[in-house]
Amino acid sequence: MPTPTPKTLSDIKANLLLKPALTSHFLIEIGYPPKKTKKNDFLTYLLNNGVEYQADKLHLACSEATLPGSSLATHEINNDFHGVTERHVYRRLYDDRIDLTFYVDAENYMPIRFFETWIKYIVNESIAEIDGGPAGSTNGRYFYRMRYPNDYKGSLKVVKFERDYASQMVYEFINAFPISISSIPVSYDSSSLLKCTVSMTYIRYVLHPAGKKKDIPGLSTPLSAQDQSALNSDYNWASNYNPVFQQQFSVGGVPDIASLSSGNTVSGFTVGANSNIG
């Protein structure tokens, strides 16, 4: 039984939550369906539909994601003990979908085109470029036939980390694929950023054990003492670089500092006037 004991100020500081986690530090990684045969290649299907897939660009465009939840299904038992109601677990239930919101670029509307084409790939809509026939999507003889599930299921990871990268949670979603794309309103009223919300379903998720930094893109090795010192002080992109975004903003493996202009916000990070993480 716990008993009240005197606490010093140092005890309170050590035990209270003085370093809360922030919602604005996360990454996603979407894996497209695997290649099976020459006619069952998702990347080729994207190209045939005029979609230039850029993984880094798509992942950085994600502005909102949801950490998944689950629950336990139970049987109610009333007759084993007089006046006692028990519940025994028989199944774990996962959320049926995860919603991802993307900023849409004005160059080629890549998030919309990518997920629209993935859904088109799932139902195997015929197009003349790969079927060799006239039964295109606008043709009167248009048809579709669903692909086998293993052919269109991909993967998804959501990584929740903190500013100092000292801790992170890696959620891996098994057999994920898009199940719906929310309608996107456009209007002649005052302009705002165009966003695309996609719901992806999966069979289950796995929360990786703590400390597996190798699961985070660009964090295959721990931070050096110099990088950690820079994160704890005024971060200067001219002399140091963020290991997570080294992969995202690099040309030939060398960080492209010019691509980080003042005031830009990327996945929760803001590059300020002094090129510091906001």
PECORVEN-V305492 format. One record per run of one state. SS is the DSSP state (alpha for helix, beta for strand, coil for the rest). FROM is the first residue (numbers start at 1). TO is the last residue. If there is no record, write none. Layout:
ss:SS from:FROM to:TO
ss:SS from:FROM to:TO
This chain:
ss:coil from:1 to:8
ss:alpha from:9 to:15
ss:coil from:16 to:25
ss:beta from:26 to:31
ss:coil from:32 to:41
ss:alpha from:42 to:48
ss:coil from:49 to:54
ss:alpha from:55 to:60
ss:coil from:61 to:61
ss:beta from:62 to:64
ss:coil from:65 to:69
ss:beta from:70 to:77
ss:coil from:78 to:85
ss:beta from:86 to:94
ss:coil from:95 to:97
ss:beta from:98 to:103
ss:coil from:104 to:109
ss:alpha from:110 to:122
ss:coil from:123 to:124
ss:beta from:125 to:125
ss:coil from:126 to:127
ss:alpha from:128 to:131
ss:coil from:132 to:143
ss:beta from:144 to:144
ss:coil from:145 to:148
ss:alpha from:149 to:152
ss:coil from:153 to:153
ss:beta from:154 to:161
ss:coil from:162 to:167
ss:beta from:168 to:181
ss:coil from:182 to:194
ss:beta from:195 to:201
ss:coil from:202 to:203
ss:beta from:204 to:207
ss:coil from:208 to:212
ss:alpha from:213 to:215
ss:coil from:216 to:224
ss:alpha from:225 to:232
ss:coil from:233 to:242
ss:alpha from:243 to:246
ss:coil from:247 to:249
ss:beta from:250 to:251
ss:coil from:252 to:253
ss:beta from:254 to:255
ss:coil from:256 to:256
ss:alpha from:257 to:259
ss:coil from:260 to:264
ss:beta from:265 to:266
ss:coil from:267 to:268
ss:beta from:269 to:271
ss:coil from:272 to:276
ss:beta from:277 to:277
ss:coil from:278 to:278
